Amino acid sequence: MERRLFMEDFKGLRRFLYNLSTAGWNMIDSILMTFYVAFLLPPKEEIAKGMIQFIPSRRYLGVITVLGAIMILGRIVDAVSDPLIASWSDRSKSPLGRRRTFLLIGALPLAVSVILIFFPPIPATSLKNGIYLAIVFGMYFFFFTVYVGPYLSLIPELGHTNKERIGLTTSQAYFSLIGAGIVMIGGPLLLGHFMKTESPVVSYRKMAVIFALTGALLAYFAVIVVDERRFSDAKPSTTPLFKSFKKTISSRPFVIYLISNIALWFLFNIVRSSAIHIGVTLLKGDEAFASNMFSILIASAAVCFPFVGMLARKYGKKLTMILGLLTFSVLSVIVSISGLTSVNAKIWGLTAIALMGFPVAILLVIPNVLLSDLCDLDFVVTGERREAMYFGVQGFFMKLNLGISTATLALLYSAFGKDISNPLGVRLALVAGSAVALIGLAAMIKYPEKEIAGKLKR
């Protein structure tokens, strides 16, 4: 892909502060994804220490749990908002630009809504808490779309060549890890500190407030530094919402990419949401051990980023994605049998988690570069730049995907166990995620990378 003419390079301090916002919204998202299951459905050993199970864990109609229903309902609201926000952003004529207006509106409500998740109104197990959480989760996912959809849509606009885009997404991957690492590593440490003088519930709430407001502050840097008129030649789209959505999902390469990316994230959602349970029930550690566990994963992913970029440039993004899906699937199964072999559970599990740094690095770098290529392909075909709709449609299915993965996790925990004395549900969740990743691998094999590259080159 050749550089677009007359556009300034997006680099230096502006690029650094734009990427710093990646750390901000990833901090907010990691608060939710790392701690909400452990907070709302704690193991019985943690309840004995003062935690509260805020929602029932029993199943309705044999398969539906309260948490599963909350996440699915919230994700439906969120999924519907993805193409809506995408269409508004693509067609926006705001003086601030097509994307910046949404970044300005979305950051603070996003932080507030994640804080509210840790403040259910009834300090006991209650279906009323489930209704409250369904509303708050819907708010969170809506404002996540308002901010993150337009933010990611800037990648193909600010990165004018393939090399620039890989560099931009690699930088964002580092900042994603920084944001997630602050929460995943610092969260258990803060909890341990607060629990010396506060109840476990109050400790979780203090931790959530500190990280969420810090994340919101960082997220606003992108509003300050991105002047779209200087760095992008994109013009507002004129295609209506439903027609734009239909055009996007009619693209065969996009559908293939989407299936593969959804599968990779399904497994990542399972691993991330199971983090505390993996550390406590399978590896026989505590919250401090969970902190060390994620330090290893994050350090490993950071080391792998340059290698992933080199691999993509030399052998292609398709092969890199295939390797990511395969290795993540295998390593997740290995983690699931921690404690069932003659090897010490901590050594076995930590070794596999350290090796997961490679597929996690791929997850954070390659998909957005692939999607940026598909946005350019759409421009070649239609003459319109509809980046937000592509990222929005991806978000639509990603949100449904997260709801389904969470419902799967909650169902397996409820049916098979999530405690130290009975961790079968934790093991089976990892195996289920691994199976889905293999479906994504089968789809990615059919991705027409050479055909797309040829059209973009012409």
C-alpha positions as CSV (number, residue, x, y, z in Angstrom):
1,M,0.0,0.0,0.0
2,E,1.5,3.4,-1.0
3,R,1.5,6.4,1.2
4,R,-1.5,8.8,0.8
5,L,-0.4,12.1,-0.5
6,F,-0.3,15.4,1.4
7,M,-0.9,13.9,4.9
8,E,1.5,14.7,7.7
9,D,3.2,11.8,9.5
10,F,1.7,10.9,12.8
11,K,4.7,10.5,15.1
12,G,6.7,11.8,18.0
13,L,4.9,13.1,21.1
14,R,1.5,13.1,19.5
15,R,1.8,9.4,18.7
16,F,3.1,8.6,22.2
17,L,0.1,10.4,23.8
18,Y,-2.4,8.8,21.4
19,N,-1.0,5.4,22.3
20,L,-1.0,6.3,26.0
21,S,-4.8,6.5,25.7
22,T,-4.7,2.8,24.8
23,A,-3.3,2.2,28.2
24,G,-6.2,4.2,29.7
25,W,-9.1,2.4,28.2
26,N,-7.4,-0.9,28.6
27,M,-7.1,-0.2,32.3
28,I,-10.8,0.4,32.6
29,D,-11.6,-2.7,30.6
30,S,-9.2,-4.8,32.6
31,I,-10.9,-3.8,35.9
32,L,-14.1,-5.4,34.6
33,M,-12.6,-8.4,32.8
34,T,-10.1,-9.4,35.6
35,F,-12.2,-8.9,38.7
36,Y,-16.0,-9.0,38.0
37,V,-16.3,-12.8,38.2
38,A,-14.2,-13.0,41.4
39,F,-16.2,-10.1,42.9
40,L,-19.7,-11.2,42.0
41,L,-19.2,-15.0,42.3
42,P,-16.3,-15.5,44.7
43,P,-15.1,-19.0,45.6
44,K,-16.5,-20.3,48.9
45,E,-13.1,-19.9,50.5
46,E,-13.2,-16.2,49.8
47,I,-16.7,-15.9,51.1
48,A,-15.5,-17.3,54.4
49,K,-13.0,-14.4,54.5
50,G,-15.7,-11.8,54.1
51,M,-16.6,-11.6,50.4
52,I,-20.2,-11.5,49.4
53,Q,-21.8,-13.4,46.6
54,F,-24.0,-10.7,45.2
55,I,-26.0,-12.8,42.7
56,P,-27.3,-16.3,42.7
57,S,-25.1,-19.0,41.1
58,R,-27.9,-21.5,40.5
59,R,-29.1,-22.4,37.0
60,Y,-32.5,-21.6,35.5
61,L,-34.0,-23.8,32.9
62,G,-31.0,-26.0,33.3
63,V,-28.5,-23.8,31.5
64,I,-29.0,-20.1,32.2
65,T,-27.2,-18.5,35.1
66,V,-27.9,-15.0,36.4
67,L,-24.4,-13.8,35.5
68,G,-24.7,-15.4,32.0
69,A,-28.0,-13.6,31.4
70,I,-26.6,-10.3,32.6
71,M,-23.7,-10.5,30.2
72,I,-25.8,-11.6,27.3
73,L,-28.4,-8.9,27.8
74,G,-25.7,-6.3,28.3
75,R,-23.8,-7.5,25.2
76,I,-27.0,-7.4,23.1
77,V,-27.4,-3.7,24.0
78,D,-23.7,-3.1,23.3
79,A,-23.7,-5.1,20.0
80,V,-26.7,-3.0,18.7
81,S,-24.8,0.2,19.6
82,D,-21.7,-0.8,17.6
83,P,-23.0,-0.3,14.1
84,L,-25.0,2.7,15.3
85,I,-22.0,4.5,16.7
86,A,-19.9,3.4,13.7
87,S,-22.4,5.0,11.3
88,W,-22.6,8.2,13.3
89,S,-18.9,8.4,13.4
90,D,-18.3,7.6,9.7
91,R,-20.9,10.2,8.7
92,S,-20.0,12.9,11.3
93,K,-19.2,16.4,10.1
94,S,-18.2,17.7,13.6
95,P,-15.5,20.4,13.6
96,L,-13.5,18.2,15.9
97,G,-13.4,15.4,13.3
98,R,-15.2,12.2,12.7
99,R,-13.6,10.4,15.7
100,R,-12.6,12.9,18.4
101,T,-16.1,14.0,19.3
102,F,-16.9,10.4,20.4
103,L,-13.6,10.1,22.4
104,L,-14.5,13.3,24.3
105,I,-18.0,12.1,25.1
106,G,-17.2,8.5,26.0
107,A,-14.2,8.3,28.4
108,L,-15.7,9.6,31.7
109,P,-19.0,7.7,31.5
110,L,-17.0,4.6,30.7
111,A,-15.0,4.9,33.9
112,V,-18.0,5.7,36.0
113,S,-20.0,2.7,34.7
114,V,-17.2,0.2,35.6
115,I,-17.0,1.6,39.1
116,L,-20.8,1.1,39.5
117,I,-20.4,-2.6,38.8
118,F,-18.6,-2.9,42.2
119,F,-21.5,-1.2,44.0
120,P,-24.5,-3.5,43.9
121,P,-27.3,-2.0,46.0
122,I,-28.0,-5.1,48.2
123,P,-25.1,-6.5,50.3
124,A,-26.3,-10.1,50.0
125,T,-27.2,-12.6,47.3
126,S,-30.2,-11.2,45.4
127,L,-31.8,-11.2,42.0
128,K,-32.3,-7.4,42.5
129,N,-28.6,-7.1,42.2
130,G,-28.8,-9.0,38.9
131,I,-31.3,-6.4,37.5
132,Y,-29.1,-3.6,38.7
133,L,-26.0,-5.2,37.1
134,A,-27.8,-5.8,33.8
135,I,-28.5,-2.1,33.5
136,V,-25.0,-1.0,34.6
137,F,-23.3,-3.6,32.3
138,G,-25.4,-2.2,29.4
139,M,-24.2,1.3,30.2
140,Y,-20.5,0.1,30.4
141,F,-20.6,-1.7,27.1
142,F,-22.4,1.2,25.4
143,F,-19.8,3.8,26.4
144,F,-17.0,1.3,25.7
145,T,-18.3,1.4,22.1
146,V,-18.6,5.2,22.1
147,Y,-15.0,5.5,22.9
148,V,-13.1,2.5,21.6
149,G,-14.9,2.1,18.2
150,P,-13.9,5.6,16.9
151,Y,-10.5,5.3,18.6
152,L,-9.5,2.1,16.7
153,S,-11.0,3.5,13.5
154,L,-8.1,6.1,13.6
155,I,-5.5,3.3,12.9
156,P,-6.0,3.1,9.1
157,E,-6.3,6.9,9.0
158,L,-3.2,7.8,11.0
159,G,-1.1,4.9,9.6
160,H,-0.6,5.7,6.0
161,T,1.5,2.6,5.0
162,N,1.5,-1.0,6.1
163,K,4.8,-0.5,7.9
164,E,3.3,2.5,9.8
165,R,0.3,0.5,10.8
166,I,2.3,-2.4,12.1
167,G,4.4,0.1,14.1
168,L,1.3,1.8,15.4
169,T,-0.5,-1.4,16.4
170,T,2.7,-2.7,18.0
171,S,3.0,0.5,20.0
172,Q,-0.6,0.2,21.0
173,A,0.0,-3.4,22.0
174,Y,2.7,-2.3,24.4
175,F,0.4,0.3,25.9
176,S,-2.4,-2.3,26.1
177,L,-0.1,-4.5,28.1
178,I,0.9,-1.6,30.3
179,G,-2.7,-0.7,31.0
180,A,-3.8,-4.3,31.6
181,G,-0.6,-5.0,33.6
182,I,-1.2,-2.1,35.9
183,V,-4.6,-3.6,36.8
184,M,-3.7,-7.3,36.6
185,I,-0.5,-6.9,38.7
186,G,-1.4,-3.9,40.7
187,G,-4.9,-4.9,41.4
188,P,-4.1,-7.9,43.6
189,L,-1.4,-5.9,45.3
190,L,-3.8,-3.1,46.1
191,L,-6.4,-5.6,47.3
192,G,-3.8,-7.1,49.6
193,H,-2.9,-3.7,51.0
194,F,-6.5,-2.5,51.5
195,M,-7.6,-5.8,53.1
196,K,-5.2,-5.2,56.0
197,T,-7.6,-2.5,57.2
198,E,-10.8,-2.8,55.2
199,S,-13.3,-5.5,54.3
200,P,-12.7,-7.4,51.1
201,V,-15.8,-5.8,49.4
202,V,-14.6,-2.2,50.3
203,S,-11.1,-3.1,49.1
204,Y,-12.4,-4.1,45.7
205,R,-14.4,-0.9,45.5
206,K,-11.4,1.3,46.3
207,M,-9.2,-0.5,43.8
208,A,-11.9,-0.1,41.1
209,V,-12.3,3.7,41.7
210,I,-8.5,4.4,41.6
211,F,-7.8,2.5,38.4
212,A,-11.0,3.6,36.6
213,L,-10.4,7.4,37.2
214,T,-6.8,7.0,36.2
215,G,-7.7,5.2,33.0
216,A,-10.2,8.0,32.1
217,L,-7.6,10.6,32.6
218,L,-5.2,8.8,30.2
219,A,-8.0,8.2,27.7
220,Y,-8.5,12.0,27.2
221,F,-4.9,12.4,25.8
222,A,-6.1,11.2,22.4
223,V,-8.7,13.9,22.3
224,I,-6.0,16.5,22.7
225,V,-3.4,15.3,20.3
226,V,-5.3,13.9,17.3
227,D,-6.1,16.6,14.8
228,E,-7.8,14.6,12.1
229,R,-7.6,17.3,9.5
230,R,-3.8,17.2,9.6
231,F,-3.3,13.5,9.6
232,S,-6.2,12.0,7.6
233,D,-7.7,12.7,4.2
234,A,-10.9,10.8,5.0
235,K,-14.2,12.4,4.1
236,P,-17.6,11.7,5.8
237,S,-19.4,8.7,4.4
238,T,-22.9,9.2,2.8
239,T,-24.0,5.5,3.1
240,P,-27.0,5.0,5.5
241,L,-26.6,2.8,8.6
242,F,-28.3,-0.4,7.4
243,K,-26.9,-0.3,3.9
244,S,-23.4,0.3,5.3
245,F,-23.8,-2.7,7.7
246,K,-25.0,-4.9,4.9
247,K,-22.1,-3.9,2.6
248,T,-19.6,-4.7,5.4
249,I,-20.9,-8.2,6.2
250,S,-21.1,-9.0,2.5
251,S,-17.3,-9.0,2.3
252,R,-16.1,-12.6,2.2
253,P,-12.5,-11.8,3.4
254,F,-13.9,-9.8,6.3
255,V,-16.2,-12.6,7.4
256,I,-13.3,-15.1,7.4
257,Y,-11.1,-12.6,9.3
258,L,-14.0,-12.0,11.8
259,I,-14.5,-15.7,12.6
260,S,-10.8,-16.1,13.3
261,N,-10.5,-13.0,15.4
262,I,-13.6,-13.8,17.4
263,A,-12.3,-17.3,18.1
264,L,-9.0,-15.9,19.3
265,W,-10.7,-13.4,21.6
266,F,-13.2,-16.1,22.9
267,L,-10.3,-18.0,24.3
268,F,-8.6,-14.9,25.6
269,N,-11.8,-13.9,27.4
270,I,-12.0,-17.3,29.0
271,V,-8.4,-17.1,30.2
272,R,-8.7,-13.5,31.4
273,S,-12.0,-13.9,33.2
274,S,-10.7,-17.2,34.8
275,A,-7.5,-15.6,36.0
276,I,-8.2,-15.5,39.7
277,H,-9.7,-18.9,39.7
278,I,-6.8,-20.4,37.7
279,G,-4.3,-19.0,40.2
280,V,-6.3,-20.0,43.3
281,T,-7.9,-23.3,42.3
282,L,-5.5,-24.9,39.7
283,L,-2.1,-23.5,40.7
284,K,-2.9,-23.4,44.5
285,G,-1.8,-19.8,44.9
286,D,-3.3,-16.6,46.4
287,E,-4.0,-13.1,45.1
288,A,-0.3,-12.2,45.3
289,F,0.5,-15.3,43.3
290,A,-2.0,-14.2,40.7
291,S,-0.2,-10.9,40.4
292,N,3.1,-12.7,39.8
293,M,1.4,-15.0,37.3
294,F,0.3,-12.0,35.2
295,S,3.7,-10.3,35.5
296,I,5.2,-13.3,33.7
297,L,2.5,-13.3,31.0
298,I,2.8,-9.5,30.3
299,A,6.6,-9.6,30.3
300,S,6.6,-12.5,27.9
301,A,4.1,-10.8,25.5
302,A,6.2,-7.6,25.6
303,V,9.3,-9.5,24.6
304,C,7.4,-11.2,21.8
305,F,6.1,-8.0,20.1
306,P,9.2,-7.3,17.9
307,F,9.3,-10.9,16.9
308,V,5.6,-10.8,15.9
309,G,6.1,-7.7,13.8
310,M,9.1,-9.3,12.1
311,L,7.1,-12.6,11.5
312,A,4.2,-10.7,10.0
313,R,6.5,-8.7,7.6
314,K,8.5,-11.7,6.5
315,Y,5.9,-14.5,6.3
316,G,2.6,-12.6,6.3
317,K,-0.2,-11.7,8.7
318,K,-2.2,-14.8,7.8
319,L,0.5,-17.3,8.9
320,T,1.1,-15.2,12.1
321,M,-2.6,-15.4,13.0
322,I,-2.6,-19.2,12.4
323,L,0.4,-19.7,14.7
324,G,-1.3,-17.5,17.3
325,L,-4.5,-19.6,17.3
326,L,-2.7,-22.9,17.4
327,T,-0.3,-22.1,20.2
328,F,-2.9,-20.4,22.3
329,S,-5.2,-23.4,22.0
330,V,-2.5,-25.9,22.9
331,L,-1.2,-23.9,25.8
332,S,-4.7,-23.4,27.3
333,V,-5.2,-27.2,27.4
334,I,-1.8,-27.5,29.1
335,V,-2.9,-25.0,31.8
336,S,-6.1,-26.8,32.3
337,I,-4.4,-30.0,33.5
338,S,-2.2,-28.1,36.1
339,G,-2.1,-30.3,39.2
340,L,-3.0,-33.5,37.3
341,T,0.5,-34.4,36.4
342,S,3.6,-35.3,38.4
343,V,5.0,-31.9,37.8
344,N,4.4,-29.2,40.5
345,A,1.2,-27.3,39.6
346,K,2.8,-23.9,39.9
347,I,5.8,-24.8,37.7
348,W,3.6,-26.5,35.1
349,G,1.0,-23.7,35.0
350,L,3.5,-20.8,35.1
351,T,5.6,-22.3,32.3
352,A,2.5,-22.5,30.0
353,I,1.3,-19.1,31.0
354,A,4.8,-17.6,30.2
355,L,4.6,-19.2,26.7
356,M,1.2,-17.7,26.2
357,G,3.0,-14.4,25.8
358,F,3.5,-15.3,22.1
359,P,-0.2,-15.7,21.1
360,V,-1.2,-12.8,23.3
361,A,1.3,-10.6,21.5
362,I,-0.2,-11.7,18.2
363,L,-3.7,-11.0,19.5
364,L,-2.8,-7.5,20.4
365,V,-0.9,-6.6,17.2
366,I,-2.1,-8.4,14.1
367,P,-5.9,-8.3,14.0
368,N,-6.2,-4.5,13.7
369,V,-3.6,-4.4,10.9
370,L,-5.6,-7.0,9.0
371,L,-8.8,-5.0,9.5
372,S,-7.0,-1.9,8.3
373,D,-6.1,-3.7,5.1
374,L,-9.8,-4.7,4.7
375,C,-10.8,-1.0,5.2
376,D,-8.4,-0.1,2.3
377,L,-9.8,-2.8,0.2
378,D,-13.3,-1.5,0.8
379,F,-12.1,2.0,-0.3
380,V,-10.7,0.6,-3.5
381,V,-14.1,-1.1,-4.3
382,T,-16.5,1.6,-3.1
383,G,-14.6,4.9,-3.0
384,E,-15.7,5.5,0.6
385,R,-13.8,5.3,3.8
386,R,-16.0,3.5,6.3
387,E,-13.4,2.5,8.9
388,A,-15.7,2.9,11.9
389,M,-18.3,0.6,10.3
390,Y,-15.8,-2.1,9.9
391,F,-14.5,-1.8,13.4
392,G,-18.2,-1.4,14.5
393,V,-19.4,-4.6,12.9
394,Q,-16.4,-6.3,14.4
395,G,-17.4,-4.8,17.8
396,F,-21.0,-6.0,17.3
397,F,-19.9,-9.6,17.0
398,M,-17.1,-9.2,19.6
399,K,-19.6,-8.1,22.2
400,L,-21.9,-11.0,21.5
401,N,-18.8,-13.2,21.6
402,L,-17.9,-11.9,25.0
403,G,-21.4,-12.4,26.3
404,I,-21.4,-16.0,25.1
405,S,-17.9,-16.7,26.5
406,T,-19.0,-15.3,29.8
407,A,-22.2,-17.3,29.8
408,T,-20.2,-20.4,28.9
409,L,-17.8,-19.7,31.8
410,A,-20.6,-19.2,34.3
411,L,-22.4,-22.3,33.2
412,L,-19.3,-24.5,33.5
413,Y,-18.5,-23.0,36.9
414,S,-22.1,-23.6,38.1
415,A,-22.4,-27.2,36.6
416,F,-18.9,-28.5,37.4
417,G,-17.4,-26.4,40.2
418,K,-15.1,-23.4,40.7
419,D,-13.5,-24.0,44.1
420,I,-10.3,-25.5,45.3
421,S,-12.0,-28.6,46.3
422,N,-13.8,-29.0,43.0
423,P,-12.1,-27.0,40.1
424,L,-13.4,-29.1,37.2
425,G,-15.4,-26.1,35.8
426,V,-12.3,-24.0,35.6
427,R,-10.5,-26.8,33.7
428,L,-13.4,-27.4,31.3
429,A,-13.7,-23.6,30.5
430,L,-10.1,-23.6,29.2
431,V,-10.7,-26.7,27.1
432,A,-13.9,-25.1,25.6
433,G,-12.0,-22.0,24.7
434,S,-9.3,-24.0,23.1
435,A,-11.8,-25.8,20.9
436,V,-13.3,-22.5,19.7
437,A,-9.8,-21.3,18.9
438,L,-9.3,-24.3,16.6
439,I,-12.4,-23.3,14.7
440,G,-10.9,-19.9,14.1
441,L,-7.7,-21.5,12.9
442,A,-9.7,-23.5,10.3
443,A,-11.3,-20.3,9.1
444,M,-8.0,-18.3,8.8
445,I,-6.6,-21.0,6.5
446,K,-9.1,-19.7,3.9
447,Y,-8.2,-16.0,4.3
448,P,-7.2,-14.7,0.8
449,E,-4.2,-12.6,1.9
450,K,-2.4,-12.7,-1.5
451,E,-5.5,-11.7,-3.4
452,I,-6.1,-8.7,-1.1
453,A,-2.4,-7.6,-1.3
454,G,-2.6,-7.7,-5.1
455,K,-5.7,-5.5,-5.3
456,L,-4.2,-3.0,-2.9
457,K,-1.0,-2.9,-4.8
458,R,-2.8,-2.3,-8.1
